[in-house]
Amino acid sequence: MENTKTLAQNKKARHNYFILETIECGIELFGTEVKSIRLGKVNIADAYASVDNGEVFVKGMNISPYEQGNIFNRDPLRPKKLLLHKSEIRKLIGQVQQDGYALIPLSVYLKGSHVKLALGVCKGKKLYDKRNDLQSRDAKRSMDRAFKEHNSRY
C-alpha cells in the first residue's frame, strides 16, 4: 500500500451529513496549486461537488496562491475538475438526483506523489440526528472514562 498524508479534512461534513459512500478521485491542478497544497494551504470546509455536462467539478475549494508563483498563480476559488471514470460519474449522477443527496469533499491527501480527494455521497442530517450523535458520543466518552478509572485502581 502506498503512503498517504492527509493535507486537509472537512470535519463539518461528518457532523452535518450521513456519509453513505466515499470515492477516491484525482484533481486536475496546475503546478503552483500542487505546490501550495503540499504546503497545506488548502481549505475544503465550504466545498461541494457538482456534475456539469458529464464532468464532476469541485467548487468552493480554496487553494491559497503560492508565494513564489507570481504570474502562474490561478484563481484560488476556481472550479477544479475531478478525475473519475465514466461509469463512476454515471453512478454519481444517479445518486445525486435523489432528493437530499449531495457530493461533499471529505479530505485532500497525497497518495504517493499524486494529490487525491475523498468525495462523499452524503445525505443531510436533521437537527435531532445531530443531537443524537452528540449524546451518543458523550455517553461513549463517559463510559470510556469510567472504565479507565476502574482499571487504574486494580
Number of C-alpha atoms within 10 A of each C-alpha: 5 7 8 14 12 15 18 18 18 17 12 12 21 15 15 16 20 18 21 10 11 16 14 16 17 16 18 15 14 12 13 21 23 19 17 19 24 17 12 16 17 21 19 23 19 14 19 18 22 20 17 9 6 11 16 20 19 23 19 18 20 19 22 20 20 20 10 11 14 10 7 12 17 18 11 15 14 14 18 17 18 23 17 15 10 11 9 11 17 13 10 18 18 9 16 17 10 10 8 11 17 21 24 26 27 25 21 26 20 17 16 12 11 12 21 22 25 17 22 24 21 23 19 16 15 11 9 9 15 15 11 11 12 13 12 11 12 12 12 12 12 12 12 12 12 12 11 11 11 10 9 8 6 5
